[in-house]
Amino acid sequence: MADSPNGAKNAGVKTLIRPKTEVRKPPMYRVVLHNDDYTTRDFVVDMLQAVFGHPEPTAVRIMLEVHNTGSGTAGVYTFEIAEMKAHTVEVMAREHEFPLRLSLEPGDS
């Protein structure tokens, strides 16, 4: 490679500066459990531990919230993960013949 007149290497090479792109966090969704008269409390606690990874005291608190208020949040995730967890729980519930319903709601970002 030839030197430029002032002794610098790579003369004539232009450096392009790319504009900064803003990286945004993906939208988050709450996985909401809905109360029913048939799904057992034990099943809900076990499911919250197995699928959502909650320790037993947290799982019991969420189960009681669902029981007492009609619904409760199992967790907040990106859409794909929330959808997968909700589907997993629905399959588990059907296997045990429970009508447990879940929904996804836009959550905290």
Helices and strands as residue ranges (DSSP letters): E 28-34, H 41-50, H 56-69, E 71-78, H 79-95, E 101-106
